[in-house]
Amino acid sequence: MNQPIAVVIPAGGGGTRLWPRSRQRNPKQFLDIVTPGRSMLQETADRICPCLVAPDNLYVITNKRHVPIVTEQLAQTPARNIIGEPVGRDSAPAIGMMAALIERHLGPDAIMIALPADHVILDPAAFRLALESAIHAALDGWLVTLGIPPTGPDTGFGYIKRGDLIVENTPPVYRVAQFREKPDRATAVQYLTSQSYFWNAGMFIATVGHFRSLYKKYLPEMEPALARLVDAAGTSDEDDVFADVFPSLTKVSIDYAIIEKADRVAVVPAEMGWNDVGSWSRLAEILADHADANDSIIVGDVRAIDSHRALVHSPDKLVALIGLDNIIIIDTPDAVLVADRSRSDEVKKIVEQLQAQGRTDLL
């Protein structure tokens, strides 16, 4: 294969469900919440550099205020490849901007892989094998996504229904029959039982020219804006042009605007120990192998009596537990979270309350 490969990492999320560690000034993708000393962004880059893609071909789009963090954490990535959005407009404008930029740098025949910055993959070898299968399908004109075989009837993910077999690779490639939104539990059980559905992990692979043709077909009104952004990137006009253009872009996800409308969409099953770390309880599941004799996961100085299945992060002060079960305690210098593990998704509601109260110092 002679085509260069470029990886785009959208890194603009807020990670509100991991408050109070994840904040607007330093959201979860820049934290070492899974592997000490390596942020989630760095681990995403580690999986593909340099074995699959050269560091010069790694691209990141993030909030403008986080460009210094990205530059520090990915020191080998060229500055011209790190794009700062003055305002977030969801994934379609972000990935469209990067596709146009990569077309300028590498040409339309390059393979482009879009990978979220904040996912956990416990089996990098299986991940790279799935990507290789996806790349071969992309070279045959398919827009490809990786599908995660579900391990339970989860209602927090979108689903992909597989269709006919396209290529009998390892892993195989299937045509996508349908994308489904997040289901209720009864529907999720049906999906799991049918064994024809995958979780949608939001990873997309195609040639740059294919991405660009889809944007021209489904978001033609965005083309003049993307051209202005690419022309200004890396020049003295970048700040002014970006500040003028980005707020005018349609706020829409790439799934809704592009992926669900495209004709030749394929899915590669990827059993790779995937998790999106969407809550403290999901993090506890990921770190289960590090649990102590009481099935608790502890970071910091903790004393526990008759307490089990706790997730505690308190690096700066002693935490004492007595007679507690299935609890989360996250201590930071200015806020403490105490929650039942089964209700950790509701952390977002606390963030919404703080936003409504104007407590920007805690966000």
Long-range contacts (C-beta under 8 A, 24 or more apart in sequence): 1-135, 1-139, 3-109, 3-110, 3-111, 3-139, 3-207, 4-54, 4-57, 4-106, 4-107, 4-110, 4-111, 5-52, 5-53, 5-57, 5-110, 5-111, 5-113, 5-135, 6-53, 6-57, 6-58, 6-59, 6-102, 6-105, 6-106, 6-110, 6-111, 6-112, 6-113, 6-208, 7-48, 7-49, 7-52, 7-53, 7-57, 7-58, 7-59, 7-112, 7-113, 7-114, 7-115, 8-59, 8-60, 8-61, 8-95, 8-98, 8-99, 8-102, 8-112, 8-113, 8-114, 8-115, 9-41, 9-44, 9-45, 9-58, 9-59, 9-60, 9-61, 9-114, 9-115, 9-116, 9-117, 10-60, 10-61, 10-62, 10-91, 10-94, 10-95, 10-98, 10-114, 10-116, 10-117, 11-41, 11-60, 11-61, 11-62, 11-66, 11-70, 11-117, 11-118, 12-61, 12-62, 12-63, 12-66, 12-85, 12-88, 12-94, 13-116, 13-117, 13-118, 15-118, 16-347, 16-348, 16-351, 17-278, 17-279, 17-280, 17-344, 17-345, 17-347, 17-348, 18-277, 18-279, 18-280, 18-283, 18-347, 19-335, 19-337, 19-347, 19-348, 19-350, 19-351, 19-363, 20-330, 20-332, 20-334, 20-335, 20-336, 20-337, 20-362, 21-313, 21-330, 21-332, 23-362, 23-363, 24-363, 25-65, 26-69, 27-66, 28-118, 28-277, 29-117, 29-118, 30-66, 30-69, 30-70, 30-73, 33-277, 33-283, 34-120, 34-277, 34-283, 34-286, 34-287, 39-73, 40-117, 40-118, 40-119, 40-120, 40-277, 41-70, 41-73, 41-74, 41-117, 41-118, 42-73, 42-74, 43-120, 44-115, 44-116, 44-117, 44-118, 44-119, 45-74, 45-77, 46-124, 47-121, 47-124, 47-127, 47-128, 48-113, 48-115, 48-128, 48-131, 49-76, 51-128, 52-128, 52-131, 53-113, 56-81, 57-81, 57-106, 59-83, 59-98, 59-101, 59-102, 60-117, 61-85, 61-94, 61-95, 61-97, 61-98, 62-117, 63-88, 64-242, 80-233, 80-234, 83-233, 84-242, 85-242, 85-246, 86-239, 86-242, 86-243, 86-246, 86-247, 87-246, 87-247, 89-246, 89-247, 89-249, 89-250, 89-251, 89-252, 90-251, 90-252, 90-253, 90-254, 91-202, 91-253, 91-254, 91-255, 92-219, 92-222, 92-250, 92-252, 92-253, 92-254, 92-256, 92-257, 92-258, 93-222, 93-246, 93-249, 93-250, 93-251, 93-252, 95-204, 95-211, 95-254, 96-211, 96-215, 96-219, 96-222, 96-226, 96-254, 97-226, 97-229, 97-230, 99-208, 99-211, 99-212, 99-215, 100-212, 100-215, 100-226, 100-227, 100-229, 100-230, 101-230, 101-233, 102-208, 103-208, 103-209, 103-212, 104-230, 106-208, 107-208, 108-207, 108-208, 108-209, 108-212, 109-207, 109-208, 109-209, 110-207, 110-208, 111-135, 111-138, 111-139, 111-205, 111-206, 111-207, 111-208, 112-205, 112-206, 112-207, 112-208, 112-211, 113-203, 113-204, 113-205, 114-202, 114-203, 114-204, 114-205, 114-254, 115-203, 116-201, 116-202, 116-203, 116-276, 118-276, 118-277, 119-201, 119-274, 119-275, 119-276, 119-277, 120-273, 120-274, 120-275, 120-276, 120-277, 120-286, 121-272, 121-273, 121-274, 122-272, 122-273, 122-274, 122-275, 122-286, 123-271, 123-272, 123-273, 124-272, 126-270, 126-271, 126-272, 126-273, 127-270, 127-272, 129-170, 129-171, 130-171, 130-268, 130-269, 130-270, 130-272, 131-205, 133-167, 133-169, 133-170, 133-171, 133-172, 133-173, 133-268, 134-173, 134-205, 134-266, 134-268, 135-205, 136-167, 136-169, 136-173, 137-166, 137-167, 137-173, 137-205, 137-266, 137-268, 138-205, 138-206, 138-207, 138-210, 139-207, 140-167, 141-210, 141-264, 142-166, 142-173, 142-206, 142-264, 142-265, 142-266, 143-204, 143-205, 143-206, 143-210, 143-211, 143-214, 143-259, 143-262, 143-264, 143-265, 143-266, 144-173, 144-204, 144-205, 144-206, 144-265, 144-266, 144-267, 144-268, 145-176, 145-200, 145-201, 145-202, 145-203, 145-204, 145-205, 145-259, 145-265, 145-266, 145-267, 145-268, 146-201, 146-203, 146-205, 146-267, 146-268, 146-269, 146-270, 147-198, 147-199, 147-200, 147-201, 147-267, 147-268, 147-269, 147-270, 148-198, 148-199, 148-200, 148-201, 148-270, 148-271, 148-272, 148-274, 149-198, 149-199, 149-269, 149-270, 149-271, 150-188, 150-191, 150-192, 150-197, 150-198, 150-199, 152-192, 153-185, 153-188, 153-189, 153-191, 153-192, 154-188, 154-199, 155-182, 155-183, 155-184, 155-185, 155-188, 156-182, 156-278, 156-345, 157-182, 157-199, 157-200, 157-276, 158-182, 158-199, 158-200, 158-255, 159-183, 159-188, 159-191, 159-197, 159-198, 159-199, 159-200, 160-197, 160-198, 160-199, 160-200, 160-267, 161-196, 161-197, 162-196, 162-197, 162-198, 162-267, 162-269, 166-266, 169-268, 171-268, 171-269, 171-270, 171-271, 172-268, 172-269, 173-266, 173-267, 173-268, 174-266, 174-267, 174-268, 174-269, 175-265, 175-266, 175-267, 176-265, 176-266, 176-267, 179-255, 179-259, 179-260, 198-267, 198-269, 199-274, 200-255, 201-270, 201-274, 201-276, 202-255, 204-254, 204-259, 214-258, 214-262, 215-258, 218-257, 218-258, 218-261, 218-262, 219-250, 219-252, 219-257, 219-258, 221-250, 222-249, 222-250, 225-249, 278-345, 279-344, 279-345, 279-347, 280-311, 280-328, 280-330, 280-337, 280-339, 280-341, 280-344, 280-347, 281-311, 281-328, 281-341, 281-342, 281-344, 281-345, 282-344, 283-311, 284-311, 284-328, 284-341, 287-311, 300-331, 309-341, 311-341, 334-361, 334-362, 335-362
